[in-house]
Amino acid sequence: MKAVLCKAYGPPDSLVVEELPSPTAARGEVVLAVRACGVNFPDVLIIQNKYQFRPPLPFAPGGEVAGVVTAVGEGVSGIAVGDRVIGSTGWGGFAEELALDAGRVIPIPDEMDFVTAAAFLLTYGTSHHALKDRAHLEEGETLLVLGAAGGVGLAAVELGKVMGARVIAAASTAEKLAVCREHGADEVINYTSEDLKERVKQLTAGEGADVIYDPVGGAYAEMALRATAWNGRFLVIGFAAGEIPKIPLNLALLKGCQIVGVFWGAFTAREPAQHRANVAELMAWYRAGKLKPHVSATYPLERAAKALNDMAERRVMGKVVLVPNRG
C-alpha cells in the first residue's frame, strides 16, 4: 500500500510517498481501506514536531479518515467487514490502508459520501464540543467566530446558527467572508481592513459578543477578548496564526468573563459517553440538512504536500481532503 511518510521533522515538502506492507488487524483493531482522509491544521504541526502528540518517526500524518472495513481483529464486536466508517486516528491516515482501534470508528450514515465523512468529525466535533460543552452557548446569544472560513471556523458558524445564536464571522478576505455568509453568518468582519474590536461593538450596540471562538490566536485574540460581553466566554481552540498570545488577565476580571480551553481529542478519550452523544446529535443534524461541510478541494496522496502547504498558509476554505488512488 502507499502511504505519505514523515521520516524527519520538517515542512510539508519534506514528506515522501512510499510503499509499505499492508496492515493486519491485531486484537481489538479493524483494518480500513481508506477512501478519503481529511487534512487539518494539526497535520501541519505534527510533521514539524510542534503538536501535543509526538509519534515516533517515521509516521504518516492524517487524523481522520473515511473508508471500508476490510478486516476485523479478535475481540471486536458490532463491526463487520464491509462497514462504511469514519476513523479518528491522531495520525496514520495519509495512506491507502490503516489499522486502528475498533473503539475509534463510527458508522457513516447512508446519506454521507466518503469525502464528506472525512471532512466531518474533527471540525464539527471540535466546534460542537466547544459551543455546547465548554461555552454553553444559548439561543439568542451572539457568537463571534475568528478564522471563520477555515475548517473548524466554518463548522462553528453553522453550529452557532443551528443552536440559535446570532453569528458574526471574521476572516481575512472578501472571498472567505462570502463563504461564511453562504453557511449562515448573520454579520461579517474583514479583520485585515476593519477594526475588530470596534466593529464587534458596533454590531452589538456596545455590549460585545457573548462567546468568542478563536482558532487563530496571534494578534487578534486580545482584540476579540476586549470585545467580549459581560459574563462572556472566550474559547481557546488553537493557534493557526503561529503565535500563542499572552493575554492580560485583568481583562478577564474587568469583563467578568471566562477564558476556556477546548481540547476535543482529550475530551473524546476522557468522556466517551458524552462524545458519543455529541456525535449522534451531529449526525442527526446532518441528516436533517442543517450541516453542510464545505470541501474546497480534493487531492491524491501524492499531492499531500500541496494540501498541507495550503493549510499552513491559510488558503483553505472549509476543508481539503486526500483521496487515495485518485488521478
Steps between C-alpha positions, in 0.01 A plus 500: 500500500604862451546736793618860545784489751669748728849351535659813650326799653461785256268688262240329280739480205722264701233227500547196278263243349614141544370146469444325834370154596125486549398509868333214683235521770635428849269419787245780542586658163347532157668566165355760265539551130530878513276674247561856624709677764430846638785752518509708818725760658640252756646308205711805418625516858563131561743462209704790642505360856284792617193308614392362838553144377834378364477166320828317439659549160419401234124554504220609271307812595123505469261503794164412346408253228196351335508154352380142488581234759704222335604298807384465860730392782430263784271634769327757278121500496244719330723566198509283189700479180339730246382762749545864399659691788673817612823442690667739746869417484714782638746416221544229238214596271696615194512144368304254288442268796495549875467286814346669803322427825141393437384745766615788280264435210137602454255409222453731204134587430370368169442860386868597547771437239860419594645845424236672712552245777876566505429874531243471777595360837804699614373844402137459602597292804740768622260787440200319646691408816625859526162668461286247685718359778751779562318825415145380572384718211136602542235593247501873433863555600758656268786280380814650344703250294859585405658319206142438400568364150734225620393147584410537868396863451244425230368210707461742793307743280256227394464356850449843652202551270360153573525580873310826457779755532561817305829431322766756409768351274847656480748409228775657290353533148173585330499157334525324835227716647271416207537131588413582860183676384408193294527288814277719711703790645275792593777761493860496374819686587813523285761534771774601256311818407270561799565555870385171651421630847316811384304315231381236749387777736314672214323175408400432861388848607809528717431181697761272338475134399382242753727228363830538312620198300873540431695240299746766379681653799761758415422871500122463466446310825537796734293723272221245505521457877464876539176470300356236733172566678456491878498133609633406157696186415823511296570159345865409441489260203847530346769723358485492121677839487805330652527728802363400840366829639585629846169628635487768774298321768352824628271484196335188639446683828359815340270306265391246759571252221641151471798392293423138417731238349365258239687172440262278306744209465545469875124544553420202274732278706401627845125532444411235239130482588453875452705481180271228361195708589650801324577297186143370494367856519732615222398212275132576562557863400686384187215268400258789549702715259608748767875439454672517161877444510686718252778311318693746286738248338595133482847366419667161450748381764788610281391864543482492879770767522287737291200446728708557815671810359158647416394426856815653650465815290129531587379474141248226579130578530317229688691175449733331254499122475749243370354221290722191455516346155373820342659635182 
